[in-house]
Amino acid sequence: MYKQGYINRDLPYRGAPSSPNLRVRGISGTYLQAGQITGKEQNNRLVGSAWISEAEEMLATDACVQASWRVLKQTLLEAAWRWVPGDESDELSKELCRYANECWGFDGYPGMMSTSWEDQLSYMWEFAPIGYRYFEELYRIAPCALGTPRVWLDRFADREPSAHLRWDSADGQNLDGVTQIARGQRQPLPIPADKLLLLNINQTGSNFEGRGLLRAGWWWWRFKQRTSNLIGVGVERWAVATPRISVNRSMAEEMGLTDHDIDTMIDRAAAQAQAYVAQEQAFLVDNPVVSFQTYGEQKLDSSHALAIIRECDHQIAQSFLAQFMHLGITDTGARSVGEVHLSVFRRSALNLCDIVASRVGGMDRRAAGTIGRLIKWNYGEVNPSQLPRLVHSGLDSDDLAESLVSLGQLVQFGLLTPEDDLERSIRERIGAGELPEEASRSYFDRISAASVGGGGALALAERYRKMRKGAQ
């Protein structure tokens, strides 16, 4: 311990201690003009409501976009959720966790919401492809399982981005609420930030709209549309023969026809060809002077255009990290490559789950902290460390399942001990049921069974080791 007045000369002198500077000096860099975010997206077709229309059309009309988002959404819906106490040793924290699980319908409770959490997640996940989505928190008052009246979350009411009008912010930096478009006879009221849950992805600064997963694949989607239209034009032109009018001038001279007669015959032939192409006439009538032939070879080579479409599909799938769906139809089909892609895809899904958990949980704050608001209304002010935490499971990697291939070698080299707990875990993974008590085996029995195919050398070595240990 240093004496009073001692100065450590090895450290730079920074002067006397002072209080932190609490003044905000900088800005987020995001500009809000009349509630609209400007300066972030350079393509005017992809700003505000125009982007919502484009994104919804992508999801509704393109099979690759729909499949890529569907495989990610179905993966997200497989996650299991629950509330856990913020402090396992604190009784109040356990009671707050019990209240949260009762409200959400976890831990054996039927739930106090009018719509189940799983059904709400079905539309809440839609924030990821577009970039953002917000929900109005609706509440109700009802008795809890203990009989005490409580304030409950009735549901997160969906507010579609297509109905969004502007972001309300007094200082242009922090979100104060949102205002929606008036449709029909009802005029929607502004939704304040303390009654709002905002989910977005890739937010920077005060860009509350974020940047969705569809944005990176938009250009490829448009290019795919143009290429598909060109293929359609080619099929339409080459599937039906294109008539070509041929004039035999020498025959016309032999027949003594004038130029006016020839022009009249050509006009009649042109009218017949036009009616034939429009499917208004099923036959053509020609003569020795004016006859019909076919233009071109009627051969359509669409292989190059289809290759472009496949590349567009690959790029769209990459924006969702779902490119592993195309491994079976490409030159690369190795299982190890697919496992790497699936691992990256799984981590992306876990990150989206973390976003929902962090926004719903935590202290009462702007457009987030739902559980903090409910706890404050029902239990008063509590320490933030006592608030329950929303956690998810089921999507993280299973280390035991991944190591089953090399489990025999791990046991053989003594790096893993085959015990009852390990066998129960394996039986649970493969769906073989629980291990009966009478089926419990010793370590030596398992080693003996595993070494039958190898001549029993390992079992003999183990027996010899135990005999020597008993003799000592």
Residue pairs with C-beta under 8 A, 6 or more apart in sequence:
2 8
7 13
27 172
27 173
28 173
28 205
28 206
29 205
30 37
30 39
30 40
30 173
30 204
30 205
30 206
30 207
31 37
31 38
31 39
31 172
32 38
32 167
32 169
32 172
32 206
34 166
35 165
35 166
35 167
35 168
35 169
35 179
36 47
36 48
36 166
36 167
37 48
37 167
37 206
37 207
37 208
37 209
38 47
40 207
40 209
41 47
41 51
44 50
45 51
45 54
46 54
46 215
46 218
49 162
49 164
51 130
51 131
52 130
52 161
52 162
52 164
53 162
54 218
55 129
55 130
55 212
55 214
56 162
58 65
58 214
58 217
58 218
58 221
59 65
59 66
59 69
59 129
59 214
60 66
62 221
62 224
62 316
64 312
64 313
64 316
64 317
65 214
65 217
65 221
65 316
67 317
67 322
67 325
68 316
68 317
68 319
68 320
68 322
68 325
69 128
69 129
69 213
69 320
71 320
71 322
71 325
72 128
72 320
72 321
72 322
72 345
72 348
72 349
73 125
73 128
75 345
75 346
75 349
75 395
76 121
76 125
76 349
76 352
76 353
76 395
77 118
77 121
77 122
77 125
78 394
78 395
79 349
79 353
79 392
79 393
79 394
79 395
80 392
80 393
80 394
81 104
81 106
81 117
81 390
81 391
81 392
82 101
82 106
82 107
82 390
82 391
82 393
83 97
83 100
83 101
83 104
83 106
83 107
83 371
83 388
83 389
83 390
83 391
84 97
84 388
84 389
84 391
85 93
85 94
85 96
85 97
85 388
85 389
86 93
86 96
86 97
86 384
86 385
86 386
86 387
86 388
86 389
87 93
87 385
87 386
88 94
90 386
92 379
92 382
92 386
93 385
93 386
93 387
93 388
95 379
96 375
96 379
96 382
96 386
96 387
96 388
97 388
98 107
99 144
99 150
99 374
99 375
99 378
99 379
100 106
100 371
100 374
100 388
100 390
101 107
101 109
101 388
102 109
102 111
102 112
102 144
102 145
103 111
103 112
103 113
103 152
103 153
103 374
104 111
104 113
104 117
105 111
105 112
105 113
105 116
105 117
106 117
109 145
111 117
112 142
112 144
112 152
112 153
112 154
113 120
113 152
113 153
113 154
113 155
114 154
114 155
115 155
120 155
120 156
121 356
123 158
124 133
124 135
124 156
124 158
124 199
124 356
125 352
126 133
127 133
127 199
127 200
127 201
127 212
128 201
128 212
128 213
128 352
129 212
129 213
129 214
130 161
130 212
130 214
131 200
131 201
131 202
131 209
131 210
131 211
131 212
131 215
132 161
132 198
132 199
132 200
132 201
132 208
132 209
132 210
132 212
133 158
133 159
133 160
133 161
133 198
133 199
133 200
134 159
134 164
134 178
134 191
134 196
134 197
134 198
134 199
134 367
135 156
135 157
135 158
135 159
135 196
135 197
135 199
136 156
136 157
136 159
136 191
136 195
136 196
137 153
137 156
137 157
137 195
137 196
137 197
137 370
137 373
138 153
138 154
138 155
138 156
138 157
139 151
139 152
139 153
139 154
140 151
140 152
140 154
141 149
141 150
141 151
141 152
142 149
142 150
142 152
143 149
143 150
144 150
150 378
151 374
151 377
151 378
152 374
153 370
153 374
156 197
156 370
159 178
159 180
159 191
163 180
163 181
163 183
163 188
164 178
164 180
164 181
165 178
165 179
165 180
165 181
166 178
166 179
167 175
167 178
167 208
168 175
168 176
168 177
168 178
168 179
168 190
169 175
169 176
169 206
170 176
172 206
173 206
174 206
174 366
175 193
175 198
175 206
175 208
175 366
175 367
176 192
176 193
176 366
177 190
177 191
177 192
177 193
177 196
178 190
178 191
178 196
179 188
179 190
179 191
180 188
180 191
181 188
182 188
193 366
193 367
194 364
194 366
194 373
196 366
196 367
197 359
197 360
197 367
197 368
197 370
198 208
198 359
198 367
198 368
199 355
199 356
199 359
200 208
200 209
200 210
201 210
201 211
201 212
201 213
201 352
201 355
202 210
202 211
202 212
203 210
213 319
213 320
214 319
215 319
216 318
216 319
217 315
217 316
217 318
217 319
217 320
220 312
220 315
220 316
221 312
221 316
223 308
223 312
224 308
224 309
224 312
224 313
224 316
227 305
227 308
227 309
227 312
228 309
230 305
231 302
231 305
231 306
234 300
234 302
234 305
235 300
235 302
238 296
238 298
238 299
238 300
239 300
240 277
241 294
241 295
241 298
242 277
242 294
242 295
242 296
243 273
243 276
243 277
243 284
243 292
243 293
243 294
243 295
244 292
244 293
244 294
244 295
245 266
245 269
245 270
245 273
245 290
245 291
245 292
245 293
246 290
246 291
246 292
246 293
247 262
247 266
247 289
247 290
248 288
248 289
248 290
248 291
249 262
251 288
251 289
252 261
252 262
252 289
255 288
255 289
257 265
257 289
262 289
262 290
265 287
265 289
265 290
266 290
268 290
269 286
269 290
269 292
272 281
272 284
272 285
272 292
273 284
273 292
275 281
276 282
276 283
276 284
284 292
286 292
310 326
310 329
313 326
314 323
314 326
314 330
317 323
317 325
317 326
321 341
321 344
321 345
321 348
322 345
323 341
324 337
324 338
324 341
324 342
324 345
327 333
327 334
327 337
327 338
327 341
343 397
346 395
346 396
346 397
349 395
350 392
350 395
350 396
353 392
353 395
356 390
357 389
357 390
357 391
357 392
358 368
359 367
359 368
359 369
359 370
360 368
360 370
360 371
360 390
361 369
361 370
361 371
361 372
361 387
361 388
361 389
361 390
362 368
362 369
362 371
362 372
362 384
362 387
363 369
363 372
363 384
363 387
364 372
364 373
364 376
365 372
371 387
371 388
371 390
372 384
372 387
375 382
375 387
376 382
398 429
400 425
400 426
400 429
401 429
403 410
404 426
404 429
407 416
407 426
408 450
410 416
411 417
411 418
411 447
411 450
412 450
412 458
416 422
417 443
418 443
418 446
418 447
418 450
419 443
420 435
420 440
420 441
423 435
424 434
424 435
426 432
427 433
427 434
427 435
428 434
441 449
444 459
444 462
444 463
444 466
447 458
447 459
447 462
448 456
448 459
448 462
450 458
451 457
451 458
451 459
